[in-house]
Amino acid sequence: MDGGECRVLRADVANSRLESLLLEISADSTTSNLAKVTEKITKAVLQINEFELLPKLLDSHLQSYVDTILASYSLLQKLNPLLCKHLAELIYVLTKVRGYKVVGNHFPNDVYDVPNLLEVLNSEMIDDFETYLNLLWLSTLVMVPFPLASIQAGLENDIAEVAVRFMTIRTNASKSQLMLLILLSNLVTRPDCSHLLSEYVEETSQDWVSMDQNAKLGHLMAFNHILKRYSNQTVLDLAPIIYSKMVHLDFTQLKHNPSYNVNSIHVLYLIKVSAKIARIAVLADDFATVASILNSYIHDVVDSLGDRFDAKLRESTAKNLCKIVSFLNTKAVNYASQLTWFVTDQLRIPELRCGSFVDDLAVSSKNLVVSRYHTVILFLGFLALTKSAPFEMVVTILSVFHSTCTISKSTFSFVQGSQLRDASCFAAWAVIRSLKMEDFSKLRGAYPNLWHTVFSDIMRIIIFDEDFTIRRCGIAVLQEFVGRFGSTYFKIIFPEKNNNETGALTLHLIELFQSSAVSSPRDAHLLILQVIELGFPKSLFYGSLFEEMINREVRFESRKLGGQYLSKLCALSPSCEWPGQSQYSTAEIVQSLISLCGKADMTSLYSLGEFLFAGLVNDQQYTSISEIIENVHFDHHRNKPFQAESLLHLYNAYLPGASTSPTNLEENILSITRLGPLEDLFIELQVMFDFFAASNALPIRPWELIRYIEHGNILLAQTSMKYIISQNVLSTTQAIVLNPMVNADTRAILVSSLGKAVKLTEETGISDEFSEMVLSLLDDYTLTTEGDVGLKVRGAALMVLENHPDFARHLGNEVEHRLIRLAGEPMDKLRVWSFRLLCEIKNIDTYKKNYQIYLSDYNQYFKDLVHFYNVHMSEDLTPAFWKGIVHTSGGLTGSNLLINISLRQVLVIANELNGPDVVVSQLLKLLRIPPQQKVADLDQRTRKTFNMALNLLGRIFDSGVELSPEFLFEALFIRTYNLQINTTDSTRIRLALKVFQHLSTSQHCNAEIRVKSRKRLCWITCFHPAEKVRASSSDCLFEICNELDLHNEILTSVENATWAMSKKSKADLQKLERAYLSM
């Protein structure tokens, strides 16, 4: 079954569904279930919209659709007016998809429906959809071939009255107003209604001066429809009145009344209406009116509107000027030619002559008005497209194309956008499209370089224009040119090729130049070498590349491309010259760049570097470049990053062949690096420092670089490591890396750079100092106001391990301790990364299949981590494992999902693998305060670990885990007690209280520890200075009592909300102790 049959089958299915829906709507419309019918109407609207791409597939069923909808509409006008509005929408959607003329032809033709339609239109409840339906219906009925008065006396007047009334009500160019204009046009141009047209024009002209802009717009839209009836004598007779009393009056206001503020749609319809009047004037040999209209276009519209003369108005003006020329060509060819040249002369280019190709037109900024140029060039394009231009105008249009196809902000600073170049491409495309082969040959004979110039202009647009849209326009022009005249033209360029070869070249060129090939300027420039490979001479691109390279107004990226590709072409073998193109020797090009650089154009330094790289600089020029480099001074306060890139590029081209380094090299480089870590600067500096390292040169003091890096110079940290290491100052660099006072980003980049620069293999020897540094960085938990910035450094250290697996294995057990710790911590990326590295170091592939899902599947990750703990992990790594996972399972903040899943796996270890005593013993080790130290003096990481361990203990006990009687409860109590008394951290105290609570209720805990725990809670509840702590302790006592002695009278005291508001007496303490020690 082919695609056509599939489409028919689908259309039949869609038509069947729509028909069923409409029948259901018709059947249900008399019911009271409005919501149900409305829902079906909505479905029907969607079904009709499915035909939008192939609207003709509606035609076979259209009559039944219209009949069904209108029958229901007529029936419900009095029964259910609200539903009528929805039915009217169905008609509107049908006309939107299929067109109002086609749908209107299927409306009933019973003329006795007219009075009823008028009655509906006069109703105050009618909405826009119903108005549209009734006006469409009425517009078809007024076309009957017999007098309307035979239906009902004065019927035409009644219809006209409704139309004029709506004209003043609906002034927003809506769908119903457009249908109203069609009705009015159909009515007043009837043979029996000519008096209505005369009355309408007369009344409108009398009120025109005092009429508001919206009302004027409605009448202009009506005139636009009426004036299409050129065969109607009344229309021909009234056209001069419409122009002189209304249209011309508004044109004059535009020019002479600055306060006359009209919108662009109003002006658009003035232009459309006047063009139709011009046609009628031509038919009547009224060339004075034609001249007046032309002057209005040029002087009242183009010259007077200024900024309001937008692109849409320009296009309309150009189109309608072209139409007037076409009208004149039927009766006054000389006048048409004069008009064509009059419009063209608005470009105000003195050298432009009719019938002559001028390849050096000078567009003056004094005469260049964007709106005027845009309009005139579009006019020339439309002339060519409609074949209304005389043959001698072809070369004039191509002259204009040649002089305007490159106009942009880079040539005229006030020219914004690409409208002129777009119009220029359109004009060239239209001209080429209008020519025949004999025209092509004739023009070639008269102007030998014409087509060479056009071809090079097209290439220039496609490759060198900065606007992607214009590059695509250029491709359209090229395809038209090559498709029509390629074989003949290429035979001229390559006389040695036969017809088959030129035909193949044509196809190859069309395939080469696709939109995807010019998606960026860099991609477009790649086409240069590909075109040359096809046999075209390199001189085709010389002029464009040279101009791109030296033009200070274009973007730096474009100037770079110009220098890169021009140097490549200069390095190629000589080829024939392209006719009409400027030719430059390599020496001339280099000398031009030297001159520009001598005039403080630092941007040209980049291109000079390209020619140095290509070896295209002679000895005298090399001396001049040395002087430029010696004198150049870069100031990061004044100069721009692209100028820095240019200077660096020249340094990289110059230094390898220089006998000595420039005296100001260090000063300039250090100043450049203060611009920040920009990618282009990084690339150039990396090349430079790699050269310094390889050549053992010392043009920049390494300790000065280190000083800059220490103060946060990221660009130097990224690029200079290999050079710094080559100067035997690695230890100084490592000291910066380990200094927590240095910016974390700088340290992280230094680590990464060192990892790339230092040789980390067993054969070359691995520095113990470097190994210790990497291990130390894995323990970096520097905290600032920005949070845990140490994670950047830890991440950089992990990257070093990943890039150097042999080095990672060399670090042995020490690195495994750190990786298993990191693998349990809460930072997702570092946690997964560490676990993967640990598995790779130990050559474990068991979990490899799950690496990709770890970041999204916490459950799988912690299952695998615990499996690793149980199966693959040596016993000496156990403390490190708990040091890491305690920060996740015991976390006080963070993702609840992450905390709960990790806690679940900790409980698996406690209940199923090691037993609770082992797990709590590991956590007990984390609660140990180092001898002779105060908690307040410990680092933040250690203090945070205390809190996490206490919290995890509380969560384990909350889950119902019971320790054995053999467990060292006293040690747990002592360490918790020490953490509680040695801090003012209320969070840690509250966590310690939860441990005391569990010790107070544990069945396996010896009586002495239970008593001590309860006494401690009683004392804190009564005497702790912090109210929040007293409240927390009171809550713990409540939980103890609730669990051990629910009916104890002390419960009412501790659950009282005012308990913790003030400290208690010794008597209160004794009361609490008696109650709790007796439980």
Buried (B, 14 or more C-beta within 10 A) or exposed (E): EEEEEEEEEEBEEBBEBBBEBBEBBBEBBEEEEBEEBBEBBEBBBEBBEBBEEEBEBBEEBBEBBBBBBBBBBBBBBEEBBEBBBBBBBBBBBBBBBBEBEBBBEBBBEEBEBBEBBBEBBEEEEBBBBBBBBBBBBBBBBBEBEEEBEEBBEEBBBBBBEBBBEBBEEBBEBEBBBBBBBBBBBBBBBBEEBBEBBBBBBEEBBEEBEEBEBBBBBBBBBBBBBBBBBEEBEBBBBBBBBBBBBBBBEBBEBBBEEEEEEBEBBBBBBBBBBBBBBBBBBBBBEBBEBBBBBBEBBBEBBBBBBEEBBEBEBBBBBBBBBBBBBBBBBEEBEEBBBEBBBBBBEBBBBEEBBBEEBBBEBEBEEEBBBBBBBBBBBBBBBBBBBBEBBBEEBBBBBBBBBBBBBBBBBBBBEEBEBBBBBBBBBBBBBBBBBBBEEEBBEBBBEEBEBBBBBBBBBBBBBBBBBBBBEBBBBBBBBBBBBBBBBBBBBBBEBBEEBEEEBBBBBBEEBBEBBEEEBBEEBEBBBBBBBBBBEEBBBBBBBBBBBBBBBBBEEBBBBBBBBBBBBBBBBBBEEEBEBBBBBEEBEBBEBBBBBBEBBEEEBBBBBBBBBBBBBBEBBEEEBBEBBBEBBEEBEBEBEEBEBBBBBBBBBBBBBBBEEBEEBBEBBBBBBBBBBEBEBBEBBBBBBBBBBBBBBEEEBEBBEBEEBBBBBBEBBBBBBBBBBBBBBBBEBBEBBBEBBBEBEBBBBBBBBBBBBBBBBBEBEEEEEBBEEBBBBBBBBBBBBBBEEEEBBBBBBBBBBBBBBBEBEEBBBBBEEBBBBBBBBBBBBBBBEBBBBBBBBBBBBBEEEEBEEBBEEBEEBBEBBBBBBBBBBEEBBEEEBBBBBBBBBBBBBBBEEEBEEBBEBBBBBBBBBBBEBBBBBEBBBBBBBBBBBEEEEEBEEBEEBBBBBBBBBBBBBBBBBEBEBBBEEEBBBBBBBBBBBBBBEBBEBBEBBBBBBBBBBBBBBBEEBBEEBBBBBBBBBBBBBBBBEBEEBBBBBBBBBBBBBBEBBEEBEBBEBBBEEEBBEEEBEEEBBEBBBEBBEEB
